[in-house]
Every structure is written in C-alpha cells, then in structure tokens.
Amino acid sequence: MTTQRTISHAEWLAEADRRFGKDQHKWRFVCPACGHIASIDDWKRAGAETGEVAFSCVGRHAKEPRDAFGKGPGPCNYAGGGLFRLNPVTVRFDDGTDHTVFEFAPMEDVAQEPASAPASAPAPKLSAVELAVLGDIAADRSPWSSDRKRHITTKAVKSLTTKGALRIVADADGYLVEVVTAAGRAALAGGR
C-alpha cells in the first residue's frame, strides 16, 4: 500500500533535482497501479500531453497496455483522474491548488552513470555489429527485434559490456535494462 503525502511545489522540485538532476526529461516516476517506471522522456516519446506526465501511466499510449488492475508487467492503462485515484503524492502550489502525481522512482532504480565516471570517457574500439547494436540501444530501439540474429546480438551485448560501452541494470520490476555508458556514447559519436 502506498502512503499518501502532501508536499509543496518547491519541495517537490527540490526532491526531483536531488534525485535526478536539473534535466526534467530524466525525472522518473512509478505508476501506482502497475509499478512501471517511466521518465518524462518516455511520456513525450509516447505522445502524451503534458498533463498526463506522472498523472496517468505511460501505457495509456501503448498499443496493447495491460489493464490497470490486471496481472503482469506494466505499463498499464491507469488514468489518474479516473474512478480510482491512486496517485500517492499531492503537490500543493503557491496559489493553493493541488495536483496529484505519481511517486518518484526510488534512487536504487535510477540507472545513472557513477559520479566518478569521466565526462569524456575514452571510446573503446567496436566492431560494426557492436556499433549497430549499441546504436539501437542508445536510440531506444530493441536490438533483439532487428535483422541481426539473436545469438549475434547476445554476443555483441556481452562484448559491449566487457568493453565498458554498456551496463546492464535491473529496473524496479526486475527486468534487465541496457544503459549506454559515457564510453559507449563516445564510441557512437566517433563511429568506431
């Protein structure tokens, strides 16, 4: 069961900055119905209106979202303004109005580069297949559904991880997520 809380708009912004930094597009929230974690960028890519961000699940824009109160992984079709209002955080603005939103993603579920990572990491030498797979991941395209054979993609992902161009982390639902590192971005920029 999620705890309800009320927070001022200024406190909410400060908490988001502390967790995720100043780039609001990287802020991440947890759907109270299905537990899916999405960033503001995820809602934007899905075609959501600004008012839907952290208010209704990003799954409302998916082709086949799971039912908000169904079983299985999200995202789902939960709408914050529907009959069941589950949004756990009430943000109180200076003018006295309130807006209910999703809770921020827990810190341990935020895939970020370590603070010690150099801003301009050296680019590892990558093969054409490794570059193609890394490019798919960086562009949020699934490398597994491309024309490449699954075993080639698996070998490339393993190699990219070994070379430091890619990290594999678990999201809140336990699914593995590929994260392109600073070295991987440098390799993509250099095309090598």
MARMIDREN-462019 format. One record per residue: residue number from 1; x, y, z of N, C-alpha, C in turn; residue in three letters. Coordinates in Angstrom, 3 decimals. Example, Ala and Ser with C-alpha at 12.3 -4.5 7.8 and 13.67 -1.06 7.14 Angstrom:
+-----+----------+----------+----------+----------+----------+----------+----------+----------+----------+------+
!  nr !      n_x !      n_y !      n_z !     ca_x !     ca_y !     ca_z !      c_x !      c_y !      c_z ! rest !
+-----+----------+----------+----------+----------+----------+----------+----------+----------+----------+------+
!   1 !   13.190 !   -5.690 !    7.800 !   12.300 !   -4.500 !    7.800 !   13.200 !   -3.300 !    7.800 !  ALA !
!   2 !   12.850 !   -2.250 !    7.080 !   13.670 !   -1.060 !    7.140 !   12.900 !    0.030 !    7.870 !  SER !
+-----+----------+----------+----------+----------+----------+----------+----------+----------+----------+------+
% end
This chain:
+-----+----------+----------+----------+----------+----------+----------+----------+----------+----------+------+
!  nr !      n_x !      n_y !      n_z !     ca_x !     ca_y !     ca_z !      c_x !      c_y !      c_z ! rest !
+-----+----------+----------+----------+----------+----------+----------+----------+----------+----------+------+
!   1 !    0.839 !   -1.179 !    0.000 !    0.000 !    0.000 !    0.000 !    0.882 !    1.240 !    0.000 !  MET !
!   2 !    0.594 !    2.174 !   -0.861 !    1.368 !    3.393 !   -0.981 !    0.880 !    4.429 !    0.026 !  THR !
!   3 !    1.803 !    5.127 !    0.654 !    1.467 !    6.163 !    1.617 !    1.163 !    7.462 !    0.883 !  THR !
!   4 !    0.083 !    8.117 !    1.279 !   -0.273 !    9.411 !    0.706 !    0.544 !   10.489 !    1.411 !  GLN !
!   5 !    1.003 !   11.480 !    0.645 !    1.715 !   12.598 !    1.260 !    1.432 !   13.865 !    0.481 !  ARG !
!   6 !    1.518 !   14.992 !    1.166 !    1.353 !   16.297 !    0.539 !    2.672 !   17.033 !    0.681 !  THR !
!   7 !    3.096 !   17.682 !   -0.399 !    4.384 !   18.359 !   -0.450 !    4.209 !   19.658 !   -1.233 !  ILE !
!   8 !    4.942 !   20.691 !   -0.854 !    4.849 !   21.954 !   -1.597 !    5.520 !   21.785 !   -2.959 !  SER !
!   9 !    5.138 !   22.609 !   -3.898 !    5.728 !   22.558 !   -5.236 !    7.241 !   22.764 !   -5.157 !  HIS !
!  10 !    7.689 !   23.716 !   -4.335 !    9.126 !   23.983 !   -4.193 !    9.855 !   22.760 !   -3.632 !  ALA !
!  11 !    9.265 !   22.097 !   -2.635 !    9.879 !   20.891 !   -2.059 !    9.918 !   19.759 !   -3.081 !  GLU !
!  12 !    8.858 !   19.636 !   -3.871 !    8.778 !   18.592 !   -4.895 !    9.870 !   18.797 !   -5.942 !  TRP !
!  13 !   10.045 !   20.048 !   -6.403 !   11.093 !   20.352 !   -7.382 !   12.476 !   20.069 !   -6.801 !  LEU !
!  14 !   12.692 !   20.447 !   -5.545 !   13.987 !   20.210 !   -4.902 !   14.274 !   18.714 !   -4.787 !  ALA !
!  15 !   13.257 !   17.925 !   -4.448 !   13.441 !   16.476 !   -4.344 !   13.787 !   15.875 !   -5.708 !  GLU !
!  16 !   13.109 !   16.333 !   -6.751 !   13.396 !   15.838 !   -8.105 !   14.820 !   16.193 !   -8.523 !  ALA !
!  17 !   15.235 !   17.430 !   -8.261 !   16.601 !   17.850 !   -8.596 !   17.632 !   17.003 !   -7.857 !  ASP !
!  18 !   17.374 !   16.730 !   -6.585 !   18.302 !   15.935 !   -5.783 !   18.421 !   14.509 !   -6.325 !  ARG !
!  19 !   17.292 !   13.928 !   -6.725 !   17.290 !   12.544 !   -7.205 !   17.832 !   12.397 !   -8.624 !  ARG !
!  20 !   17.417 !   13.303 !   -9.509 !   17.649 !   13.090 !  -10.942 !   18.450 !   14.180 !  -11.631 !  PHE !
!  21 !   18.684 !   15.302 !  -10.969 !   19.390 !   16.413 !  -11.590 !   18.419 !   17.413 !  -12.197 !  GLY !
!  22 !   18.971 !   18.443 !  -12.799 !   18.170 !   19.560 !  -13.319 !   17.415 !   19.220 !  -14.605 !  LYS !
!  23 !   17.864 !   18.222 !  -15.359 !   17.212 !   17.866 !  -16.626 !   15.888 !   17.157 !  -16.338 !  ASP !
!  24 !   14.785 !   17.896 !  -16.425 !   13.475 !   17.355 !  -16.076 !   13.069 !   16.161 !  -16.935 !  GLN !
!  25 !   13.584 !   16.069 !  -18.141 !   13.222 !   14.950 !  -19.018 !   13.724 !   13.616 !  -18.467 !  HIS !
!  26 !   14.691 !   13.652 !  -17.567 !   15.248 !   12.426 !  -16.978 !   14.566 !   12.049 !  -15.663 !  LYS !
!  27 !   13.673 !   12.898 !  -15.172 !   12.963 !   12.580 !  -13.933 !   12.116 !   11.342 !  -14.171 !  TRP !
!  28 !   12.068 !   10.440 !  -13.183 !   11.371 !    9.165 !  -13.335 !   10.338 !    8.987 !  -12.229 !  ARG !
!  29 !    9.214 !    8.360 !  -12.604 !    8.083 !    8.189 !  -11.705 !    7.575 !    6.751 !  -11.765 !  PHE !
!  30 !    6.900 !    6.315 !  -10.693 !    6.371 !    4.955 !  -10.593 !    4.852 !    4.991 !  -10.686 !  VAL !
!  31 !    4.283 !    4.250 !  -11.644 !    2.827 !    4.148 !  -11.750 !    2.308 !    3.429 !  -10.503 !  CYS !
!  32 !    1.319 !    4.007 !   -9.799 !    0.815 !    3.364 !   -8.584 !   -0.023 !    2.115 !   -8.854 !  PRO !
!  33 !   -0.455 !    1.914 !  -10.092 !   -1.276 !    0.743 !  -10.417 !   -0.424 !   -0.462 !  -10.815 !  ALA !
!  34 !    0.554 !   -0.252 !  -11.707 !    1.319 !   -1.395 !  -12.232 !    2.778 !   -1.404 !  -11.799 !  CYS !
!  35 !    3.272 !   -0.293 !  -11.229 !    4.657 !   -0.234 !  -10.786 !    5.653 !    0.092 !  -11.878 !  GLY !
!  36 !    5.172 !    0.351 !  -13.109 !    6.078 !    0.669 !  -14.214 !    6.775 !    1.998 !  -13.944 !  HIS !
!  37 !    8.068 !    2.052 !  -14.201 !    8.836 !    3.284 !  -14.022 !    9.046 !    3.915 !  -15.389 !  ILE !
!  38 !    8.722 !    5.201 !  -15.489 !    8.869 !    5.924 !  -16.755 !    9.440 !    7.311 !  -16.487 !  ALA !
!  39 !   10.197 !    7.801 !  -17.462 !   10.749 !    9.155 !  -17.384 !    9.837 !   10.105 !  -18.156 !  SER !
!  40 !   10.040 !   11.388 !  -17.954 !    9.280 !   12.375 !  -18.722 !    9.542 !   12.162 !  -20.209 !  ILE !
!  41 !   10.782 !   11.808 !  -20.568 !   11.088 !   11.490 !  -21.973 !   10.218 !   10.348 !  -22.488 !  ASP !
!  42 !    9.954 !    9.340 !  -21.648 !    9.115 !    8.210 !  -22.062 !    7.708 !    8.684 !  -22.415 !  ASP !
!  43 !    7.133 !    9.560 !  -21.586 !    5.798 !   10.090 !  -21.881 !    5.836 !   10.911 !  -23.166 !  TRP !
!  44 !    6.873 !   11.706 !  -23.319 !    6.999 !   12.555 !  -24.512 !    7.070 !   11.689 !  -25.771 !  LYS !
!  45 !    7.914 !   10.642 !  -25.735 !    8.046 !    9.750 !  -26.896 !    6.742 !    9.021 !  -27.197 !  ARG !
!  46 !    5.955 !    8.757 !  -26.156 !    4.682 !    8.049 !  -26.335 !    3.594 !    8.954 !  -26.906 !  ALA !
!  47 !    3.834 !   10.273 !  -26.912 !    2.848 !   11.210 !  -27.444 !    1.880 !   11.742 !  -26.404 !  GLY !
!  48 !    2.225 !   11.626 !  -25.128 !    1.347 !   12.091 !  -24.050 !    1.324 !   13.613 !  -23.977 !  ALA !
!  49 !    0.206 !   14.128 !  -23.510 !    0.078 !   15.556 !  -23.235 !    0.838 !   15.862 !  -21.942 !  GLU !
!  50 !    1.246 !   17.104 !  -21.759 !    1.998 !   17.498 !  -20.573 !    1.279 !   17.118 !  -19.281 !  THR !
!  51 !   -0.024 !   17.296 !  -19.212 !   -0.789 !   16.998 !  -18.007 !   -0.873 !   15.525 !  -17.658 !  GLY !
!  52 !   -0.498 !   14.650 !  -18.584 !   -0.540 !   13.206 !  -18.324 !    0.724 !   12.700 !  -17.638 !  GLU !
!  53 !    1.805 !   13.469 !  -17.720 !    3.085 !   13.049 !  -17.156 !    2.957 !   12.903 !  -15.643 !  VAL !
!  54 !    3.315 !   11.731 !  -15.131 !    3.263 !   11.407 !  -13.704 !    1.850 !   11.503 !  -13.138 !  ALA !
!  55 !    0.839 !   11.496 !  -14.004 !   -0.560 !   11.545 !  -13.578 !   -1.310 !   10.309 !  -14.062 !  PHE !
!  56 !   -1.050 !    9.897 !  -15.299 !   -1.617 !    8.682 !  -15.889 !   -0.464 !    7.847 !  -16.423 !  SER !
!  57 !   -0.590 !    6.532 !  -16.382 !    0.502 !    5.662 !  -16.814 !    0.819 !    5.883 !  -18.292 !  CYS !
!  58 !    2.094 !    5.828 !  -18.615 !    2.548 !    5.981 !  -19.995 !    1.938 !    4.897 !  -20.887 !  VAL !
!  59 !    1.507 !    3.789 !  -20.289 !    0.890 !    2.700 !  -21.042 !   -0.403 !    3.090 !  -21.736 !  GLY !
!  60 !   -1.040 !    4.171 !  -21.311 !   -2.264 !    4.631 !  -21.979 !   -1.995 !    4.950 !  -23.447 !  ARG !
!  61 !   -0.736 !    5.136 !  -23.803 !   -0.377 !    5.439 !  -25.184 !    0.241 !    4.236 !  -25.893 !  HIS !
!  62 !    0.270 !    3.092 !  -25.228 !    0.808 !    1.872 !  -25.837 !   -0.278 !    1.201 !  -26.674 !  ALA !
!  63 !    0.151 !    0.404 !  -27.639 !   -0.818 !   -0.297 !  -28.497 !   -1.665 !   -1.271 !  -27.695 !  LYS !
!  64 !   -1.041 !   -2.018 !  -26.811 !   -1.767 !   -3.011 !  -26.020 !   -1.301 !   -2.969 !  -24.565 !  GLU !
!  65 !   -1.699 !   -1.924 !  -23.813 !   -1.279 !   -1.880 !  -22.413 !   -2.035 !   -2.922 !  -21.602 !  PRO !
!  66 !   -1.453 !   -3.333 !  -20.518 !   -2.183 !   -4.248 !  -19.642 !   -3.231 !   -3.442 !  -18.887 !  ARG !
!  67 !   -4.246 !   -4.118 !  -18.381 !   -5.284 !   -3.461 !  -17.600 !   -4.669 !   -2.942 !  -16.299 !  ASP !
!  68 !   -5.092 !   -1.761 !  -15.874 !   -4.518 !   -1.135 !  -14.680 !   -4.584 !   -2.037 !  -13.456 !  ALA !
!  69 !   -5.617 !   -2.851 !  -13.351 !   -5.757 !   -3.699 !  -12.175 !   -5.605 !   -5.170 !  -12.534 !  PHE !
!  70 !   -4.934 !   -5.423 !  -13.664 !   -4.672 !   -6.783 !  -14.106 !   -3.352 !   -7.288 !  -13.567 !  GLY !
!  71 !   -2.946 !   -8.427 !  -14.079 !   -1.693 !   -9.043 !  -13.657 !   -0.658 !   -8.878 !  -14.763 !  LYS !
!  72 !    0.599 !   -9.013 !  -14.384 !    1.680 !   -8.929 !  -15.345 !    2.375 !   -7.582 !  -15.299 !  GLY !
!  73 !    3.448 !   -7.471 !  -16.080 !    4.231 !   -6.238 !  -16.061 !    3.497 !   -5.089 !  -16.747 !  PRO !
!  74 !    3.850 !   -3.883 !  -16.352 !    3.301 !   -2.678 !  -16.987 !    4.103 !   -2.349 !  -18.216 !  GLY !
!  75 !    3.817 !   -1.286 !  -18.865 !    2.913 !   -0.232 !  -18.426 !    1.449 !   -0.626 !  -18.632 !  PRO !
!  76 !    0.570 !    0.136 !  -17.965 !   -0.853 !   -0.198 !  -17.992 !   -1.684 !    0.993 !  -18.484 !  CYS !
!  77 !   -2.992 !    0.858 !  -18.391 !   -3.889 !    1.910 !  -18.883 !   -4.465 !    2.772 !  -17.755 !  ASN !
!  78 !   -3.782 !    2.840 !  -16.615 !   -4.273 !    3.624 !  -15.471 !   -4.364 !    5.113 !  -15.805 !  TYR !
!  79 !   -5.482 !    5.730 !  -15.430 !   -5.687 !    7.176 !  -15.593 !   -5.854 !    7.800 !  -14.216 !  ALA !
!  80 !   -5.028 !    8.772 !  -13.902 !   -5.049 !    9.410 !  -12.591 !   -6.354 !   10.097 !  -12.252 !  GLY !
!  81 !   -7.102 !   10.514 !  -13.246 !   -8.351 !   11.219 !  -12.992 !   -9.571 !   10.325 !  -13.055 !  GLY !
!  82 !   -9.363 !    9.018 !  -13.086 !  -10.478 !    8.078 !  -13.198 !  -11.182 !    7.848 !  -11.875 !  GLY !
!  83 !  -11.987 !    6.805 !  -11.847 !  -12.771 !    6.469 !  -10.663 !  -11.879 !    6.164 !   -9.454 !  LEU !
!  84 !  -10.816 !    5.387 !   -9.674 !   -9.896 !    5.034 !   -8.596 !   -8.690 !    5.956 !   -8.676 !  PHE !
!  85 !   -8.569 !    6.846 !   -7.732 !   -7.470 !    7.819 !   -7.727 !   -6.380 !    7.338 !   -6.777 !  ARG !
!  86 !   -5.352 !    6.760 !   -7.376 !   -4.288 !    6.130 !   -6.603 !   -3.041 !    6.990 !   -6.453 !  LEU !
!  87 !   -2.958 !    8.107 !   -7.168 !   -1.732 !    8.903 !   -7.148 !   -1.381 !    9.281 !   -5.707 !  ASN !
!  88 !   -0.189 !    8.866 !   -5.245 !    0.146 !    8.986 !   -3.830 !    0.670 !   10.346 !   -3.370 !  PRO !
!  89 !    1.042 !   11.212 !   -4.295 !    1.650 !   12.481 !   -3.911 !    0.741 !   13.632 !   -4.324 !  VAL !
!  90 !    0.462 !   14.518 !   -3.384 !   -0.276 !   15.739 !   -3.687 !    0.721 !   16.884 !   -3.646 !  THR !
!  91 !    0.879 !   17.559 !   -4.780 !    1.776 !   18.712 !   -4.862 !    0.919 !   19.961 !   -4.688 !  VAL !
!  92 !    1.246 !   20.747 !   -3.661 !    0.492 !   21.970 !   -3.372 !    1.259 !   23.165 !   -3.938 !  ARG !
!  93 !    0.600 !   23.894 !   -4.831 !    1.204 !   25.066 !   -5.456 !    0.991 !   26.303 !   -4.589 !  PHE !
!  94 !    1.760 !   27.366 !   -4.866 !    1.695 !   28.601 !   -4.074 !    0.310 !   29.231 !   -4.077 !  ASP !
!  95 !   -0.454 !   29.022 !   -5.159 !   -1.792 !   29.621 !   -5.228 !   -2.843 !   28.789 !   -4.489 !  ASP !
!  96 !   -2.410 !   27.701 !   -3.828 !   -3.320 !   26.870 !   -3.048 !   -3.915 !   25.693 !   -3.799 !  GLY !
!  97 !   -3.673 !   25.595 !   -5.107 !   -4.203 !   24.466 !   -5.870 !   -3.335 !   23.233 !   -5.637 !  THR !
!  98 !   -3.962 !   22.080 !   -5.740 !   -3.280 !   20.802 !   -5.565 !   -3.317 !   20.017 !   -6.869 !  ASP !
!  99 !   -2.273 !   19.227 !   -7.086 !   -2.217 !   18.331 !   -8.243 !   -1.652 !   17.008 !   -7.736 !  HIS !
! 100 !   -2.372 !   15.909 !   -7.968 !   -1.876 !   14.602 !   -7.526 !   -1.010 !   13.983 !   -8.612 !  THR !
! 101 !    0.089 !   13.369 !   -8.186 !    1.054 !   12.795 !   -9.125 !    1.577 !   11.463 !   -8.587 !  VAL !
! 102 !    2.310 !   10.758 !   -9.458 !    2.985 !    9.521 !   -9.083 !    4.150 !    9.853 !   -8.145 !  PHE !
! 103 !    4.592 !    8.839 !   -7.416 !    5.787 !    8.968 !   -6.580 !    7.005 !    8.929 !   -7.494 !  GLU !
! 104 !    8.098 !    9.560 !   -7.069 !    9.348 !    9.475 !   -7.811 !    9.855 !    8.038 !   -7.765 !  PHE !
! 105 !   10.615 !    7.643 !   -8.781 !   11.247 !    6.324 !   -8.776 !   12.257 !    6.273 !   -7.634 !  ALA !
! 106 !   12.366 !    5.128 !   -6.959 !   13.370 !    5.009 !   -5.897 !   14.772 !    5.221 !   -6.456 !  PRO !
! 107 !   15.646 !    5.744 !   -5.641 !   17.012 !    6.038 !   -6.082 !   17.721 !    4.806 !   -6.623 !  MET !
! 108 !   17.519 !    3.639 !   -6.007 !   18.227 !    2.444 !   -6.461 !   17.743 !    1.962 !   -7.825 !  GLU !
! 109 !   16.598 !    2.477 !   -8.294 !   16.073 !    2.071 !   -9.590 !   16.445 !    3.037 !  -10.703 !  ASP !
! 110 !   17.221 !    4.048 !  -10.374 !   17.598 !    5.044 !  -11.364 !   18.936 !    4.643 !  -11.958 !  VAL !
! 111 !   18.924 !    4.293 !  -13.237 !   20.154 !    3.884 !  -13.914 !   20.915 !    5.134 !  -14.324 !  ALA !
! 112 !   22.028 !    5.390 !  -13.651 !   22.828 !    6.565 !  -13.948 !   24.283 !    6.160 !  -14.028 !  GLN !
! 113 !   25.062 !    6.992 !  -14.674 !   26.499 !    6.807 !  -14.666 !   27.005 !    7.083 !  -13.256 !  GLU !
! 114 !   28.002 !    6.379 !  -12.785 !   28.565 !    6.701 !  -11.486 !   29.109 !    8.127 !  -11.485 !  PRO !
! 115 !   29.048 !    8.784 !  -10.334 !   29.514 !   10.168 !  -10.242 !   30.984 !   10.277 !  -10.611 !  ALA !
! 116 !   31.736 !    9.205 !  -10.424 !   33.159 !    9.238 !  -10.720 !   33.472 !    9.033 !  -12.200 !  SER !
! 117 !   32.466 !    8.748 !  -13.033 !   32.717 !    8.499 !  -14.453 !   33.191 !    9.777 !  -15.122 !  ALA !
! 118 !   34.261 !    9.714 !  -15.905 !   34.746 !   10.917 !  -16.570 !   33.746 !   11.407 !  -17.600 !  PRO !
! 119 !   33.663 !   12.724 !  -17.753 !   32.710 !   13.319 !  -18.692 !   33.019 !   12.888 !  -20.117 !  ALA !
! 120 !   34.284 !   12.765 !  -20.441 !   34.644 !   12.349 !  -21.791 !   35.438 !   11.052 !  -21.701 !  SER !
! 121 !   34.729 !    9.959 !  -21.513 !   35.363 !    8.655 !  -21.387 !   35.972 !    8.252 !  -22.726 !  ALA !
! 122 !   37.107 !    7.559 !  -22.696 !   37.708 !    7.128 !  -23.951 !   36.806 !    6.127 !  -24.664 !  PRO !
! 123 !   36.734 !    6.261 !  -25.966 !   35.872 !    5.390 !  -26.763 !   36.573 !    4.061 !  -27.019 !  ALA !
! 124 !   35.928 !    2.945 !  -26.681 !   36.524 !    1.644 !  -26.984 !   36.424 !    1.348 !  -28.477 !  PRO !
! 125 !   37.282 !    0.485 !  -28.959 !   37.217 !    0.044 !  -30.356 !   36.075 !   -0.958 !  -30.470 !  LYS !
! 126 !   35.124 !   -0.675 !  -31.367 !   33.960 !   -1.537 !  -31.526 !   33.839 !   -2.021 !  -32.963 !  LEU !
! 127 !   33.309 !   -3.240 !  -33.112 !   33.050 !   -3.785 !  -34.447 !   31.797 !   -3.130 !  -35.019 !  SER !
! 128 !   31.535 !   -3.353 !  -36.291 !   30.343 !   -2.795 !  -36.940 !   29.064 !   -3.320 !  -36.284 !  ALA !
! 129 !   29.050 !   -4.603 !  -35.945 !   27.868 !   -5.185 !  -35.288 !   27.685 !   -4.567 !  -33.908 !  VAL !
! 130 !   28.782 !   -4.434 !  -33.160 !   28.693 !   -3.818 !  -31.836 !   28.169 !   -2.389 !  -31.932 !  GLU !
! 131 !   28.666 !   -1.627 !  -32.903 !   28.179 !   -0.254 !  -33.100 !   26.695 !   -0.239 !  -33.443 !  LEU !
! 132 !   26.262 !   -1.163 !  -34.296 !   24.849 !   -1.213 !  -34.689 !   23.960 !   -1.541 !  -33.491 !  ALA !
! 133 !   24.364 !   -2.523 !  -32.696 !   23.588 !   -2.906 !  -31.509 !   23.574 !   -1.754 !  -30.508 !  VAL !
! 134 !   24.724 !   -1.140 !  -30.268 !   24.805 !   -0.019 !  -29.337 !   23.954 !    1.152 !  -29.830 !  LEU !
! 135 !   23.967 !    1.397 !  -31.132 !   23.133 !    2.456 !  -31.706 !   21.655 !    2.195 !  -31.496 !  GLY !
! 136 !   21.227 !    0.940 !  -31.657 !   19.823 !    0.580 !  -31.399 !   19.450 !    0.865 !  -29.948 !  ASP !
! 137 !   20.313 !    0.460 !  -29.034 !   20.036 !    0.653 !  -27.609 !   20.000 !    2.140 !  -27.272 !  ILE !
! 138 !   20.953 !    2.904 !  -27.779 !   21.002 !    4.342 !  -27.497 !   19.775 !    5.064 !  -28.034 !  ALA !
! 139 !   19.199 !    4.566 !  -29.127 !   18.017 !    5.191 !  -29.732 !   16.713 !    4.596 !  -29.203 !  ALA !
! 140 !   16.803 !    3.800 !  -28.137 !   15.622 !    3.152 !  -27.542 !   14.907 !    2.223 !  -28.511 !  ASP !
! 141 !   15.661 !    1.634 !  -29.439 !   15.105 !    0.592 !  -30.305 !   15.608 !   -0.738 !  -29.760 !  ARG !
! 142 !   14.781 !   -1.736 !  -29.799 !   15.201 !   -3.036 !  -29.296 !   16.177 !   -3.681 !  -30.271 !  SER !
! 143 !   17.397 !   -3.977 !  -29.816 !   18.338 !   -4.643 !  -30.712 !   17.922 !   -6.078 !  -30.998 !  PRO !
! 144 !   17.027 !   -6.618 !  -30.168 !   16.617 !   -8.013 !  -30.301 !   15.631 !   -8.204 !  -31.439 !  TRP !
! 145 !   14.965 !   -7.143 !  -31.875 !   13.968 !   -7.294 !  -32.939 !   14.508 !   -6.842 !  -34.291 !  SER !
! 146 !   15.805 !   -6.638 !  -34.386 !   16.387 !   -6.192 !  -35.650 !   16.635 !   -7.388 !  -36.573 !  SER !
! 147 !   17.246 !   -7.118 !  -37.704 !   17.533 !   -8.171 !  -38.675 !   18.665 !   -9.095 !  -38.214 !  ASP !
! 148 !   19.447 !   -8.641 !  -37.260 !   20.559 !   -9.471 !  -36.786 !   20.020 !  -10.699 !  -36.054 !  ARG !
! 149 !   20.717 !  -11.772 !  -36.153 !   20.337 !  -12.992 !  -35.441 !   20.494 !  -12.769 !  -33.940 !  LYS !
! 150 !   19.624 !  -13.392 !  -33.161 !   19.631 !  -13.205 !  -31.706 !   20.988 !  -13.564 !  -31.094 !  ARG !
! 151 !   21.633 !  -14.633 !  -31.551 !   22.908 !  -15.024 !  -30.943 !   24.002 !  -14.002 !  -31.237 !  HIS !
! 152 !   23.934 !  -13.337 !  -32.405 !   24.908 !  -12.291 !  -32.727 !   24.692 !  -11.094 !  -31.806 !  ILE !
! 153 !   23.425 !  -10.718 !  -31.607 !   23.101 !   -9.603 !  -30.718 !   23.546 !   -9.914 !  -29.293 !  THR !
! 154 !   23.307 !  -11.141 !  -28.830 !   23.705 !  -11.538 !  -27.480 !   25.215 !  -11.429 !  -27.311 !  THR !
! 155 !   25.966 !  -11.910 !  -28.287 !   27.427 !  -11.820 !  -28.228 !   27.875 !  -10.365 !  -28.232 !  LYS !
! 156 !   27.226 !   -9.525 !  -29.041 !   27.597 !   -8.110 !  -29.111 !   27.332 !   -7.410 !  -27.781 !  ALA !
! 157 !   26.185 !   -7.685 !  -27.164 !   25.859 !   -7.065 !  -25.875 !   26.878 !   -7.493 !  -24.818 !  VAL !
! 158 !   27.247 !   -8.771 !  -24.807 !   28.246 !   -9.251 !  -23.850 !   29.581 !   -8.543 !  -24.079 !  LYS !
! 159 !   29.982 !   -8.418 !  -25.327 !   31.236 !   -7.752 !  -25.656 !   31.196 !   -6.267 !  -25.287 !  SER !
! 160 !   30.063 !   -5.603 !  -25.568 !   29.921 !   -4.180 !  -25.236 !   30.017 !   -3.961 !  -23.729 !  LEU !
! 161 !   29.470 !   -4.887 !  -22.964 !   29.536 !   -4.795 !  -21.504 !   30.975 !   -4.963 !  -21.039 !  THR !
! 162 !   31.678 !   -5.940 !  -21.606 !   33.075 !   -6.187 !  -21.257 !   33.947 !   -4.982 !  -21.590 !  THR !
! 163 !   33.673 !   -4.327 !  -22.715 !   34.468 !   -3.170 !  -23.145 !   34.067 !   -1.878 !  -22.437 !  LYS !
! 164 !   33.044 !   -1.931 !  -21.593 !   32.644 !   -0.753 !  -20.834 !   31.754 !    0.216 !  -21.590 !  GLY !
! 165 !   31.240 !   -0.182 !  -22.746 !   30.369 !    0.693 !  -23.532 !   28.913 !    0.564 !  -23.110 !  ALA !
! 166 !   28.607 !   -0.456 !  -22.329 !   27.229 !   -0.754 !  -21.966 !   27.204 !   -1.328 !  -20.553 !  LEU !
! 167 !   26.168 !   -0.950 !  -19.799 !   25.939 !   -1.554 !  -18.490 !   24.569 !   -2.189 !  -18.527 !  ARG !
! 168 !   24.404 !   -3.290 !  -17.840 !   23.107 !   -3.947 !  -17.716 !   22.673 !   -3.780 !  -16.257 !  ILE !
! 169 !   21.487 !   -3.180 !  -16.069 !   20.960 !   -2.972 !  -14.717 !   19.540 !   -3.509 !  -14.668 !  VAL !
! 170 !   19.037 !   -3.735 !  -13.475 !   17.658 !   -4.199 !  -13.306 !   16.771 !   -3.014 !  -12.950 !  ALA !
! 171 !   15.589 !   -2.951 !  -13.579 !   14.633 !   -1.904 !  -13.221 !   13.816 !   -2.377 !  -12.017 !  ASP !
! 172 !   12.831 !   -1.595 !  -11.608 !   12.046 !   -1.909 !  -10.404 !   11.301 !   -3.230 !  -10.515 !  ALA !
! 173 !   10.967 !   -3.645 !  -11.742 !   10.233 !   -4.885 !  -11.940 !   11.156 !   -6.088 !  -12.097 !  ASP !
! 174 !   12.463 !   -5.857 !  -12.021 !   13.415 !   -6.941 !  -12.154 !   13.813 !   -7.238 !  -13.591 !  GLY !
! 175 !   13.320 !   -6.439 !  -14.536 !   13.695 !   -6.628 !  -15.931 !   15.062 !   -6.002 !  -16.173 !  TYR !
! 176 !   15.865 !   -6.636 !  -17.008 !   17.173 !   -6.089 !  -17.317 !   17.039 !   -4.969 !  -18.339 !  LEU !
! 177 !   17.779 !   -3.910 !  -18.101 !   17.748 !   -2.733 !  -18.962 !   19.179 !   -2.424 !  -19.369 !  VAL !
! 178 !   19.390 !   -2.147 !  -20.652 !   20.712 !   -1.791 !  -21.134 !   20.895 !   -0.283 !  -21.006 !  GLU !
! 179 !   22.036 !    0.151 !  -20.470 !   22.333 !    1.570 !  -20.310 !   23.649 !    1.859 !  -21.015 !  VAL !
! 180 !   23.624 !    2.771 !  -21.986 !   24.830 !    3.157 !  -22.711 !   25.673 !    4.038 !  -21.789 !  VAL !
! 181 !   26.948 !    3.700 !  -21.613 !   27.841 !    4.463 !  -20.741 !   28.430 !    5.652 !  -21.492 !  THR !
! 182 !   29.187 !    6.480 !  -20.765 !   29.868 !    7.616 !  -21.391 !   30.837 !    7.116 !  -22.469 !  ALA !
! 183 !   31.533 !    6.010 !  -22.198 !   32.449 !    5.443 !  -23.191 !   31.682 !    4.970 !  -24.424 !  ALA !
! 184 !   30.505 !    4.392 !  -24.212 !   29.677 !    3.957 !  -25.337 !   29.201 !    5.127 !  -26.177 !  GLY !
! 185 !   28.803 !    6.222 !  -25.509 !   28.377 !    7.413 !  -26.254 !   29.542 !    7.988 !  -27.056 !  ARG !
! 186 !   30.742 !    7.943 !  -26.468 !   31.927 !    8.430 !  -27.177 !   32.202 !    7.570 !  -28.409 !  ALA !
! 187 !   32.033 !    6.250 !  -28.274 !   32.243 !    5.349 !  -29.411 !   31.228 !    5.617 !  -30.512 !  ALA !
! 188 !   29.975 !    5.848 !  -30.137 !   28.946 !    6.152 !  -31.137 !   29.238 !    7.466 !  -31.839 !  LEU !
! 189 !   29.672 !    8.458 !  -31.074 !   29.973 !    9.771 !  -31.659 !   31.132 !    9.675 !  -32.640 !  ALA !
! 190 !   32.102 !    8.813 !  -32.307 !   33.256 !    8.648 !  -33.182 !   33.041 !    7.629 !  -34.280 !  GLY !
! 191 !   31.943 !    6.881 !  -34.205 !   31.647 !    5.866 !  -35.217 !   32.665 !    4.755 !  -35.256 !  GLY !
! 192 !   33.211 !    4.401 !  -34.092 !   34.227 !    3.342 !  -34.069 !   33.958 !    2.301 !  -33.036 !  ARG !
+-----+----------+----------+----------+----------+----------+----------+----------+----------+----------+------+
% end
